[in-house]
Amino acid sequence: MRSEEYRYVTTRFFENDIYTFSMKISDLLDITYVAARGKSTEQGAVQRILNKQRISLIRKFILEGNLFVNTFILNWTDTDNQPKIKKDTLNLPLQGRRAQILDGQHRIEGLREAANYDSAIKEKEVLVSLAIGLTTKEAAKIFLNINSEQKPVPKSLIYDLFGEAIEDKEHAINRATDIIEFLNTEETSPFYQRVKYPGSPKGSGLIDLAIIVNAIKPHLGADGVFNRLQLNEIEVQQRIILNYYSSIKKSYQKANNLWDKSTENPFIKGAGFNGSFEFLVETLIPKCQADKNFSMEYFEEIMKLEPDYLITTSDFRNLDGKSARKTVKNFFNECFTKDIPKSDEYKF
């Protein structure tokens, strides 16, 4: 039986020894398999059913020349052919299904599909972290640790961490989708679970992802207001947008819970969201930046929204898109400027 010797480092995780080493992709594909919870009765079965769309995206990612730095976590299950562990190396049999995948099932299937297009991929190496003979309970602890507590890093955070050029054509759309993901998953957000993603079930979400992306993307590039005013960090951008719409929601909830009425809430419509966001970037962000205050309370103070005087979808329902967007922006401008003195009230 074919086998291979690997130099490893070992760590102790949940009272189990984990061996980490570099392995050729062809060998990884040969020995791994998925033991899905509810489909397999064997010990260690914790994985979920494979998502074909996700595999397709990973295959594309790999064929574009990318690979993975993070490890594949495996559980060796072949009791008849155990790894031979020495002081600095371990020897693995490399034929047949021998290792359950605890983390990385979609990446492995993406590698498998990509290798069908480009066989050279099989000769590359990836990192593997191997446990031996875990029970289902032990495997579940590792699986839950990975999938419950750890969240994917927003893709556009790369630009903040490593100072990549903001002129990168992908930056604005990546940053826009990351911000929207935050707005849709943050429980305190006015748009919590209200974003409708492509392919989502009928009835889920209220405002299309594309509407929000198209509204905010132009302002996130090199010439956008966030960059011009040095508000580049994703956390800052998220907080500004969250505080702004939270202050609006507060006024609408005072008006007989208008925010929760999908037929009257203007901000889940294209015109309403676009008009309100234009007002934010053109008027409020420069004002708040000058005053060094982007708090929700300050947004409330300077916008001066009154519960008995609020714009709803009925105010622009019969207008074309451009006119409707302008109507929404004009509403906010009127509220913002209503206390500004007239020219004859100034002393010269």
Secondary structure, 3 states (H helix, E strand, C coil): CCEEEEECEEEEECCEEEEEEEEEHHHHHHHEECCEECCECCCCCCECCCCHHHHHHHHHHHHCCCCCCCCEEEEECCCCCCCEECCCEEEEECCCCCEEEEECHHHHHHHHHHHHHCHHHHHCEEEEEEEECCCHHHHHHHHHHHHHHCCCCCCCHHHHHHCCCCCCCCHHHHHHHHHHHHHHHCCCCCCCCCEECCCCCCCCCCEEHHHHHHHHHHHCCCCCHHHHCCCCCHHHHHHHHHHHHHHHHHHHHHCCCHHHCCCCCHHHCHHHHHHHHHHHHHHHHHHHHHHCCCCHHHHHHHHCCECCECCCHHHCCCCCHHHHHHHHHHHHHHHHHCCCCCHHHCCC
